[in-house]
């Protein structure tokens, strides 16, 4: 951590951005970012879809812009990066714990730059719509170390922006309280999902008593699964990237999308929006020109 803070000391700080004119302070727009795997390489002939650093940045920026534009003018926003934001954790293209070989696009510094650039893009888009933006970067099994310097780097960049708060806790579970809502985030590896509700209650006994609507959001499995427990729901989210070669060969065929969840301070979830890569591709394709119908020549009037 000290090493990461020393590196971040020389990063230029951005100037504060004026807040939007009108917001609804009783609502919060939440943007869960499923495993985005910046730096992953996929070849369409092998996996069904292409994926590289440029596609990763374009997909995430497009999805975030769509969801922010479609969301109401909430006073608060939560960007919850649910882990595995970067595909690799260092110079070697492998998972840090299991040493599973990965298909990586480009050199490690190139991947890091793209990851930081993509996260800054998310925050900058959210600042134009919401007055307060909170960011959580979960620790994934692909980016055990990278997630730490990502959160420290973002905290350094937005140090002089009072409307942005970066959660720098190195814990593998993060919590956020908004009115009568309690939100927990976890990547989804290392702890069985059915244990997460009890862990939330044990970690936050006072907040559990104050709140009525409780949510635990995870990634890792790349598909949507929702299970209601007494007092709390546990949900895993889909992802925007396609499967890599390993997942494709194993038969994984996840639906790809990103969502925005609207929470009311008192009433919990009151809305949800979804965007998919196909929707973004359709919006990018130019529409064919609309030709005016050919006008028939006017008939000569009889005298």
C-alpha positions in Angstrom: 0.0 0.0 0.0 2.8 2.4 0.8 4.4 1.7 -2.5 1.1 2.4 -4.4 0.6 5.6 -2.4 4.2 6.8 -3.3 3.5 6.1 -7.0 0.2 8.0 -6.8 1.8 11.0 -5.2 3.0 12.4 -8.5 -0.4 11.9 -10.3 -2.0 15.2 -11.4 -5.2 16.1 -9.6 -8.2 17.1 -11.6 -10.0 20.4 -11.1 -13.5 20.3 -9.4 -16.4 20.0 -11.8 -19.6 22.1 -11.2 -22.5 20.0 -10.0 -25.7 19.6 -12.1 -28.4 22.2 -11.7 -31.2 20.0 -10.5 -31.1 16.6 -8.7 -33.4 14.5 -6.6 -31.6 13.9 -3.3 -33.9 11.1 -2.2 -32.7 8.8 -5.0 -29.4 7.1 -5.8 -28.4 5.6 -9.1 -26.2 2.5 -8.7 -24.0 1.2 -11.5 -22.7 -2.3 -10.7 -19.8 -3.1 -13.1 -19.5 -6.8 -13.6 -16.1 -8.4 -14.3 -14.9 -6.3 -17.1 -11.5 -8.0 -17.7 -9.7 -5.1 -19.3 -6.7 -6.7 -21.0 -8.5 -9.9 -22.0 -8.1 -11.1 -25.6 -10.8 -13.0 -27.5 -10.9 -14.0 -31.1 -14.3 -14.2 -32.7 -13.6 -17.3 -34.8 -12.7 -19.1 -31.5 -15.0 -17.6 -29.0 -17.9 -16.1 -31.0 -17.0 -12.4 -30.4 -13.9 -10.2 -30.4 -12.5 -8.5 -27.3 -9.4 -6.5 -26.6 -8.4 -3.3 -24.8 -10.0 -0.9 -27.2 -13.3 -2.8 -27.3 -13.3 -3.0 -23.5 -13.0 0.7 -23.2 -15.6 1.5 -25.8 -18.1 -1.0 -24.5 -17.9 0.3 -20.9 -18.0 4.0 -21.8 -20.9 3.4 -24.1 -22.9 1.4 -21.6 -22.3 3.9 -18.8 -23.3 6.9 -21.0 -26.5 5.1 -22.0 -27.4 4.2 -18.4 -26.6 7.7 -17.1 -28.6 9.4 -19.8 -31.6 7.1 -19.2 -31.5 7.4 -15.4 -33.3 10.1 -13.4 -31.4 13.1 -12.0 -30.5 11.3 -8.8 -28.5 13.3 -6.3 -26.3 10.4 -5.4 -24.5 7.7 -7.5 -22.7 4.5 -6.6 -20.2 3.0 -9.0 -19.6 -0.5 -7.7 -16.8 -2.3 -9.6 -17.4 -5.9 -8.6 -13.9 -7.2 -9.1 -11.8 -8.7 -11.9 -11.8 -5.3 -13.6 -8.3 -6.0 -14.9 -7.8 -9.4 -16.6 -4.2 -9.9 -15.4 -2.4 -8.8 -12.2 1.1 -8.3 -13.4 3.6 -9.0 -16.2 2.8 -12.7 -16.4 -0.6 -13.5 -18.1 -1.9 -15.7 -15.4 -4.3 -15.6 -12.4 -2.3 -14.7 -9.2 -3.4 -17.6 -7.1 -4.1 -20.6 -9.3 -1.6 -19.6 -12.0 -4.2 -20.3 -14.7 -2.8 -19.2 -18.1 -4.7 -16.2 -19.6 -5.1 -14.7 -23.1 -4.0 -11.1 -22.6 -4.0 -8.2 -25.0 -0.8 -6.2 -24.9 1.8 -5.3 -22.3 1.1 -4.9 -18.6 1.6 -1.1 -18.5 -0.8 -0.7 -21.5 -3.5 -2.7 -19.6 -3.0 -0.6 -16.5 -3.3 2.7 -18.4 -6.5 1.5 -20.1 -8.0 0.4 -16.8 -7.4 3.7 -15.1 -8.6 5.6 -18.2 -11.8 3.5 -18.2 -12.6 4.0 -14.5 -12.0 7.8 -14.8 -14.4 7.8 -17.7 -17.1 6.2 -15.6 -16.6 8.8 -12.9 -16.5 11.8 -15.2 -19.7 10.7 -16.9 -21.5 10.2 -13.6 -20.3 13.7 -12.3 -22.3 15.4 -15.1 -25.6 13.8 -13.9 -25.2 13.3 -10.2 -24.1 15.6 -7.4 -22.3 13.0 -5.2 -20.4 10.0 -6.7 -19.1 7.2 -4.5 -16.8 4.5 -6.0 -16.1 1.0 -4.7 -13.4 -1.2 -6.3 -13.8 -4.8 -5.2 -10.8 -7.1 -5.1 -11.2 -10.0 -7.6 -9.3 -13.2 -8.1 -7.8 -11.9 -11.3 -6.6 -8.5 -9.8 -5.7 -9.2 -6.2 -3.0 -6.5 -6.2 -4.2 -4.3 -9.1 -7.5 -3.5 -7.4 -5.6 -1.9 -4.5 -3.5 0.5 -6.6 -6.6 1.3 -8.8 -8.5 2.6 -5.8 -5.5 4.5 -4.5 -4.8 6.0 -7.9 -8.4 7.1 -8.2 -8.4 8.6 -4.7 -5.3 10.6 -5.7 -6.7 11.8 -9.0 -10.0 13.0 -7.4 -8.4 14.3 -4.2 -9.5 17.9 -4.9 -13.0 16.9 -6.2 -15.3 17.2 -3.2 -18.1 15.5 -5.1 -16.2 12.2 -5.5 -15.5 9.7 -2.7 -13.3 6.7 -3.3 -13.6 3.8 -0.9 -10.0 2.8 -0.2 -10.7 -0.1 2.3 -8.5 -3.1 1.4 -11.2 -5.5 2.8 -12.8 -8.0 0.5 -16.3 -6.9 1.4 -17.5 -3.3 1.3 -20.6 -1.7 2.7 -22.5 1.5 2.0 -25.5 2.9 3.7 -28.0 5.2 2.0 -31.1 6.1 4.0 -32.9 2.9 4.8 -30.8 0.9 2.3 -27.7 -1.1 3.2 -25.6 -2.3 0.3 -22.8 -4.8 0.5 -20.4 -5.7 -2.4 -18.1 -8.7 -2.8 -16.4 -10.2 -5.8 -18.0 -13.6 -5.2 -14.9 -15.8 -4.7 -13.7 -17.3 -1.5 -17.0 -17.0 0.4 -20.1 -19.0 -0.3 -23.0 -16.7 -1.3 -25.3 -18.2 1.3 -22.9 -17.0 4.1 -22.9 -13.4 2.9 -26.1 -12.3 4.7 -24.9 -13.5 8.1 -21.5 -11.8 7.4 -23.3 -8.5 6.6 -25.3 -8.7 9.8 -22.2 -9.5 11.9 -20.1 -6.7 10.3 -22.9 -4.1 10.5 -25.2 -4.8 13.5 -26.2 -1.2 14.0 -26.6 -0.5 10.3 -28.7 -3.7 10.0 -31.0 -2.4 12.7 -31.3 1.1 11.1 -32.1 -0.2 7.6 -35.0 -2.0 5.9 -33.8 -2.7 2.4 -30.5 -4.7 2.2 -28.7 -5.8 -0.9 -25.5 -7.8 -1.5 -24.0 -7.5 -5.0 -21.4 -9.8 -6.4 -19.7 -10.7 -9.7 -17.3 -13.6 -10.5 -19.8 -16.0 -12.1 -20.7 -13.8 -15.1 -24.4 -14.5 -14.9 -27.4 -13.1 -13.1 -28.6 -15.0 -10.0 -30.9 -13.5 -7.3 -31.7 -15.2 -4.1 -33.8 -13.7 -1.3 -32.7 -14.4 2.3 -34.4 -13.2 5.5 -33.9 -9.5 5.4 -31.5 -9.3 2.4 -31.1 -10.3 -1.2 -27.9 -11.6 -2.8 -27.5 -10.9 -6.5 -24.7 -11.7 -9.0 -24.5 -9.6 -12.2 -23.9 -10.3 -15.8 -20.9 -8.8 -17.7 -20.3 -6.9 -20.9 -17.3 -8.9 -22.2 -17.7 -12.1 -24.2 -16.2 -15.4 -23.0 -12.5 -16.0 -23.5 -11.2 -19.1 -25.1 -11.1 -21.1 -21.9 -14.7 -20.2 -20.9 -16.0 -20.8 -24.5 -14.4 -24.3 -24.6 -16.0 -25.1 -21.3 -19.5 -24.2 -22.7 -20.1 -21.0 -20.9 -22.6 -18.9 -22.8 -23.6 -15.9 -20.5 -26.0 -13.2 -21.5 -24.1 -9.9 -21.8 -25.4 -6.6 -20.3 -25.0 -3.9 -17.7 -27.6 -2.4 -15.4 -28.4 0.7 -13.4 -30.4 0.3 -10.2 -32.4 3.2 -8.8 -32.8 3.2 -5.0 -35.1 5.5 -3.0 -33.8 6.6 0.3 -36.9 5.2 2.1 -38.5 2.7 -0.3 -35.5 0.7 -1.6 -35.3 -0.3 -5.3 -37.7 1.7 -7.4 -36.3 1.2 -10.9 -33.8 -0.7 -13.1 -32.4 -0.1 -16.5 -30.5 -2.4 -18.8 -28.2 -2.0 -21.8 -26.5 -4.7 -23.9 -23.6 -4.7 -26.4 -26.1 -5.3 -29.2 -28.0 -2.1 -28.2 -24.8 -0.1 -28.3 -23.8 -1.5 -31.7 -27.2 -0.7 -33.1 -27.0 2.8 -31.9 -23.5 3.2 -33.5 -24.6 2.0 -36.9 -25.6 4.9 -39.2 -29.2 5.0 -40.3 -29.8 4.8 -44.0 -30.8 8.1 -45.5 -34.6 8.7 -45.8 -35.4 9.4 -49.4 -38.4 11.7 -50.0 -41.1 10.0 -52.0 -41.0 11.0 -55.7 -43.6 13.6 -56.5 -45.9 12.9 -59.4 -46.1 15.7 -62.0 -49.2 17.8 -61.6 -51.9 17.3 -64.2 -52.9 20.1 -66.4 -56.1 21.6 -65.3 -58.9 21.5 -67.9 -60.5 24.7 -68.9 
